[in-house]
């Protein structure tokens, strides 16, 4: 009998790992980092209850770190099999893992130097040298349609609409002449959003459904994202301030660039300098332009039949490639917009910009989507008067704005829309009433 084991994600919004066992073979679906509170992050250091050396295959739904960020630890622990993903996910995973390793190494060194860690000798979970062995195991699978992982496992991919390359996976398990169909929703995106196609519900009669429910208990804030963003930009510029947007380099940054370009072209906001302080965001943006198979009809029309249109290119654009470029933004005293990772302010260059601009009441910080418990983003969202950045207490004087309209996760009604499009309720061939497993958290969460 096939067996499904949750090694992460259940009762949490991070650390997705699902182990499928059938006919003597083991398939791991996703391999994510735990993010958020110190208790959750501590789980990243604990070994799995099943030896990774015994795993035969890994398959990824998408590239976000809560679905891929533990791969270097898995490989360090002895996994040597293939890691299957579609081409866009492979390219994004490569970018994310390299950046994650670099940031972990940088943060550990900073903590050692300034001695603000609770650990006597703070170390990175993995370093850049641990990423290359992972990349050698990444193997392409189709963006859509069927693919045989092995005689025991056949998978069909569907657009999930969450980020570039994100997929819902329909896994058929063949054992003893019988078939069991398990659907992994992955992270389901928004309907009628910019750039990406809408989520597509698998068309199979699933025996088991594992569905994310990050926003299963509530809807996103109402309102047109462009209009809300225009209001923020206009009032901050009017008072001579700047806007800092802690944004995920993959997905969220591209959405903000799209809306800013639209608002400028429509003359609904002034043309102020936009600084994208994230080399990873530039690389991801290039991939968003490259992988046209994920583009929705409107975005494709704006690109034009010759592909020369650039709906992500604001008029006054600056890329901070180097550390020196990033530091130079501190010298900008006129109104500007700074987009920098990380999205929940857990690390990265955005920390330096916030340390510089949080105390000034003329400025604003836009929190784009859910902020996980234990992050600086959550602290700001809940009205913290100060935050700790690299061991220093930084007072909060800036306006803090949450824009749930930019969340990349489906809200309650969108999840129900995706679920009700299934041809039949799951579990028709399985008598166990506990047929539907759900990635859930009492507080919800948005990890990307």
Secondary structure as UniProt FT lines:
FT   STRAND          3..6
FT   TURN            10..11
FT   STRAND          18..22
FT   TURN            23..24
FT   STRAND          25..29
FT   HELIX           38..42
FT   HELIX           43..45
FT   HELIX           52..54
FT   STRAND          57..59
FT   HELIX           65..68
FT   TURN            69..70
FT   HELIX           71..76
FT   TURN            77..78
FT   STRAND          82..85
FT   HELIX           87..114
FT   TURN            120..121
FT   HELIX           128..130
FT   HELIX           132..135
FT   TURN            136..137
FT   STRAND          138..140
FT   STRAND          145..148
FT   STRAND          153..159
FT   TURN            164..165
FT   STRAND          167..175
FT   TURN            176..177
FT   STRAND          178..184
FT   STRAND          208..212
FT   TURN            214..217
FT   HELIX           225..238
FT   TURN            239..240
FT   STRAND          243..246
FT   TURN            249..251
FT   HELIX           252..265
FT   TURN            266..267
FT   STRAND          273..276
FT   HELIX           279..290
FT   HELIX           292..294
FT   HELIX           297..303
FT   TURN            305..306
FT   TURN            311..312
FT   STRAND          317..319
FT   HELIX           323..328
FT   HELIX           329..331
FT   STRAND          336..340
FT   TURN            343..344
FT   HELIX           350..357
FT   TURN            358..359
FT   TURN            361..362
FT   STRAND          364..367
FT   TURN            373..374
FT   HELIX           376..381
FT   TURN            382..383
FT   STRAND          386..389
FT   TURN            390..391
FT   STRAND          392..395
FT   STRAND          399..402
FT   HELIX           404..406
FT   HELIX           412..420
FT   TURN            428..429
FT   STRAND          436..439
FT   TURN            442..443
//
